[in-house]
Amino acid sequence: MISGNKDSLKILSDKEQELFKLLSKGMNTSEISKYLSMSYQEAAEINRSIKQKLNANSMEDLKSHAN
């Protein structure tokens, strides 16, 4: 996993960063898709992309990047 710092988030697109912020606030993919008016499938794909780029396997891994 990439060390948890803000620099590691620079590799995310604007949409990925927006979704990442909502994930780090505790929203799930379903809630995010409704909040951002996108399909669940699109939100899930962005979530997968974030995890891949940050080499994260779990929400705990993702949360470490938010700190």
DRENSEBA-382980 format. One record per residue (C-alpha): residue number from 1; residue in three letters; chain; z, y, x. Coordinates in nm, 4 decimals, decimal comma. Each point is the difference from the previous one (the first is absolute). Layout:
// residues N
<r n="NUM" res="ALA" chain="A" up="Z" north="Y" east="X"/>
...
// end
This chain:
// residues 67
<r n="1" res="MET" chain="A" up="0,0000" north="0,0000" east="0,0000"/>
<r n="2" res="ILE" chain="A" up="-0,0750" north="0,3536" east="0,1145"/>
<r n="3" res="SER" chain="A" up="0,3148" north="0,1935" east="0,0804"/>
<r n="4" res="GLY" chain="A" up="0,1208" north="0,1961" east="-0,3003"/>
<r n="5" res="ASN" chain="A" up="-0,1050" north="0,3573" east="0,0631"/>
<r n="6" res="LYS" chain="A" up="-0,2127" north="0,2616" east="-0,1696"/>
<r n="7" res="ASP" chain="A" up="-0,2736" north="-0,0277" east="0,2656"/>
<r n="8" res="SER" chain="A" up="-0,0806" north="-0,3517" east="-0,1155"/>
<r n="9" res="LEU" chain="A" up="-0,0907" north="0,1422" east="-0,3434"/>
<r n="10" res="LYS" chain="A" up="-0,2831" north="0,2105" east="0,1453"/>
<r n="11" res="ILE" chain="A" up="-0,2253" north="-0,3062" east="-0,0094"/>
<r n="12" res="LEU" chain="A" up="0,0188" north="-0,0005" east="-0,3826"/>
<r n="13" res="SER" chain="A" up="-0,2558" north="0,1792" east="-0,2160"/>
<r n="14" res="ASP" chain="A" up="0,1186" north="0,2782" east="-0,2321"/>
<r n="15" res="LYS" chain="A" up="-0,0020" north="-0,2381" east="-0,2996"/>
<r n="16" res="GLU" chain="A" up="0,1908" north="-0,2640" east="0,1996"/>
<r n="17" res="GLN" chain="A" up="0,2589" north="0,2593" east="0,1040"/>
<r n="18" res="GLU" chain="A" up="0,0408" north="0,1089" east="-0,3628"/>
<r n="19" res="LEU" chain="A" up="0,0531" north="-0,3582" east="-0,1129"/>
<r n="20" res="PHE" chain="A" up="0,2291" north="-0,0712" east="0,2969"/>
<r n="21" res="LYS" chain="A" up="0,2276" north="0,2903" east="-0,0969"/>
<r n="22" res="LEU" chain="A" up="0,0317" north="-0,1391" east="-0,3523"/>
<r n="23" res="LEU" chain="A" up="0,0684" north="-0,3508" east="0,1316"/>
<r n="24" res="SER" chain="A" up="0,2695" north="0,1369" east="0,2295"/>
<r n="25" res="LYS" chain="A" up="0,1637" north="0,1660" east="-0,3021"/>
<r n="26" res="GLY" chain="A" up="0,0332" north="-0,3415" east="-0,1592"/>
<r n="27" res="MET" chain="A" up="-0,2964" north="-0,0022" east="-0,2380"/>
<r n="28" res="ASN" chain="A" up="-0,1839" north="-0,3289" east="-0,0395"/>
<r n="29" res="THR" chain="A" up="-0,3774" north="-0,0465" east="-0,0097"/>
<r n="30" res="SER" chain="A" up="-0,0146" north="-0,0040" east="-0,3794"/>
<r n="31" res="GLU" chain="A" up="0,1980" north="0,3243" east="-0,0284"/>
<r n="32" res="ILE" chain="A" up="-0,2128" north="0,1640" east="0,2684"/>
<r n="33" res="SER" chain="A" up="-0,3262" north="-0,0970" east="-0,1683"/>
<r n="34" res="LYS" chain="A" up="0,1154" north="0,1644" east="-0,3228"/>
<r n="35" res="TYR" chain="A" up="0,1435" north="0,3047" east="0,1783"/>
<r n="36" res="LEU" chain="A" up="-0,3225" north="0,0594" east="0,1959"/>
<r n="37" res="SER" chain="A" up="-0,2279" north="-0,0980" east="-0,2919"/>
<r n="38" res="MET" chain="A" up="-0,1721" north="-0,2787" east="0,1909"/>
<r n="39" res="SER" chain="A" up="-0,0490" north="-0,3660" east="-0,0698"/>
<r n="40" res="TYR" chain="A" up="0,2668" north="-0,2452" east="0,1074"/>
<r n="41" res="GLN" chain="A" up="-0,2637" north="-0,1711" east="0,2149"/>
<r n="42" res="GLU" chain="A" up="-0,0767" north="0,3231" east="0,1897"/>
<r n="43" res="ALA" chain="A" up="0,3690" north="0,0713" east="0,0602"/>
<r n="44" res="ALA" chain="A" up="0,0554" north="-0,3589" east="0,1180"/>
<r n="45" res="GLU" chain="A" up="-0,2962" north="0,0234" east="0,2392"/>
<r n="46" res="ILE" chain="A" up="0,1314" north="0,3261" east="0,1481"/>
<r n="47" res="ASN" chain="A" up="0,3429" north="-0,1630" east="0,0330"/>
<r n="48" res="ARG" chain="A" up="-0,1570" north="-0,2918" east="0,1906"/>
<r n="49" res="SER" chain="A" up="-0,1882" north="0,2439" east="0,2234"/>
<r n="50" res="ILE" chain="A" up="0,3205" north="0,1895" east="0,0810"/>
<r n="51" res="LYS" chain="A" up="0,1811" north="-0,3220" east="0,0885"/>
<r n="52" res="GLN" chain="A" up="-0,2880" north="-0,1123" east="0,2194"/>
<r n="53" res="LYS" chain="A" up="-0,0274" north="0,3324" east="0,1855"/>
<r n="54" res="LEU" chain="A" up="0,3756" north="0,0175" east="0,0578"/>
<r n="55" res="ASN" chain="A" up="0,0294" north="-0,3710" east="0,0744"/>
<r n="56" res="ALA" chain="A" up="0,2617" north="-0,0276" east="-0,2738"/>
<r n="57" res="ASN" chain="A" up="0,0779" north="-0,3240" east="-0,1796"/>
<r n="58" res="SER" chain="A" up="0,2556" north="0,1253" east="-0,2495"/>
<r n="59" res="MET" chain="A" up="0,1341" north="0,3066" east="-0,1759"/>
<r n="60" res="GLU" chain="A" up="0,2801" north="0,0122" east="0,2574"/>
<r n="61" res="ASP" chain="A" up="-0,2629" north="0,0286" east="0,2740"/>
<r n="62" res="LEU" chain="A" up="-0,1691" north="0,2839" east="-0,1913"/>
<r n="63" res="LYS" chain="A" up="0,3305" north="0,1790" east="-0,0605"/>
<r n="64" res="SER" chain="A" up="0,0681" north="-0,0003" east="0,3743"/>
<r n="65" res="HIS" chain="A" up="-0,3062" north="0,2229" east="0,0433"/>
<r n="66" res="ALA" chain="A" up="0,1291" north="0,2478" east="-0,2580"/>
<r n="67" res="ASN" chain="A" up="0,3173" north="0,0729" east="0,1984"/>
// end
